[in-house]
Amino acid sequence: IEEEVGGVTERRLATFRVEIRSKGTGLQDDQDTIIGYVGEIKDAIVANSSLGCTTVPCHAYDFRVEYSQQGQGKSAVIFFAVMEVQVLWARIAS
C-alpha cells in the first residue's frame, strides 16, 4: 500500500494474517457463512481506524482473501478463508 499524505513525519505498514475455519456440509449456505465471517472481520478492522493506537489513524487498507474447502469424512466439509491484511498508518506533522 502506498499513499501520499502531505506533511507525513512517520509512516508504518503492518501486515497480518487471519485464518478462519468453518465446518459444514458443503451447501451454499455454508459457503455464505464463511464469506459473512470475512465481511464482519473486514468491517471491524475498518471501523476501528486506529487499531488501538489513538494518535496514529490508519489511512489505507488492503485485503486479500483466499477461500478453499476440504472434505472430512463422509459428510463434513471444512471451509477455509485466509485473509492477508495490510494497514498503512501515517503520523501527520502538525
FENDA-V635691 format. One line per field, one symbol per residue. psi: psi as a letter, one per 20 degrees, with the letter a starting at -180 (. if undefined). burial: + if it has 16 or more other ideal C-beta (glycine too) atoms within 10 Angstrom, else -. A space follows every 50 residues. Layout:
BEGIN
psi = ???
burial = ???
END
This chain:
BEGIN
psi = ppppppkpippqppprpppppppajjrhhgghghhgggggggghghhmii lioiinqqhqqpppppqrqpqobhiqpppqpoppppppqpppq.
burial = -----------------+-+-+-+-----++--++-++--++--+----- -----+-++-----+-----------+++-+-+-+-+++++---
END
